[in-house]
Amino acid sequence: MYYEELKTFVTLAEVKNFTKTAELLLMSQPSVSLHIKNLEKEFQTKLFLRSPKFLQITPTGEILYDRAKQMITIYEQTKQDILEHHESIKGELKIGASFTIGEYILPSLLIDIQNDYPELDLHVVIGNTEEIVQSVRLYQVDIGLIEGQTNEKEVSVHSFMQDQLFIIASNNHELVKYEEVTMTDLQNQAWVSRELGSGTREYLNHVIRSNGLKVKSLLSISSSQGIKETLINGTGLSLLSQSVIERDVKQGLLSIIKVKNHQFTRTLSYIIAPIMEDKRNVKTFISALNKKWPNKEKDSSSR
């Protein structure tokens, strides 16, 4: 395996500069050039188009870039697995989490794990559901937690808890004065929601479509806190997880609008690439996850 060459190639593809690549990898510029030549000879293709003014990756270089990142991760993961085989739970665990989970649900679990395994270094990456799925697929994280759905075939999906969502608004919204409203009352309303690719946005779109709601306007914000601040200072509606709004409702900053004969629930899941399933630190995390939320649905599916 051309491990060092692949590391050089990935770095060069990202920084697009031979001198900077050499500095980052603590090697000479001729060594960088030699590594790229070795790979081009191995794969019998040109990986970069070069001129004095620019460096551009070729289409075949793009193919190798995606695979190279995966191969490097697999190699490094194998080394770590071997080192950890007869040792205690320590080392590094990279967790990807969608925004609602990462910002409002995951922190309490991380504290539990830190208390139980102080030698385990936890690194959390937060993004929307679509981004976390891709991070798991490319082995950029060891495990992902998502609130949306995925049809990605290279990962397996396992539910771990049910999440309830509520329609919320500022305290002076016209619908807040009613004890409960109907779906008809939600026609032609202004909505504030997460961006496309978010599990929360996906769920709101489902509610709108399945109930035939007409939307007056839709403002997208890639932050739950941004949505809440917008509602507090405006007149729109939003559909957010109980974990996101609980503190704001208790403090009287936002109000829940109850909808007659309707509850909004969804399944939160962890996703994992097959190669990561036997990793000791991942198993430890999944065990802690199931201990924290033991009443999860038992169904799991591989996609």
Order of alpha helices (4+ residues) and beta strands (2+ residues): alpha-alpha-alpha-beta-beta-alpha-beta-alpha-beta-alpha-beta-beta-beta-alpha-beta-alpha-beta-alpha-beta-beta-alpha-beta
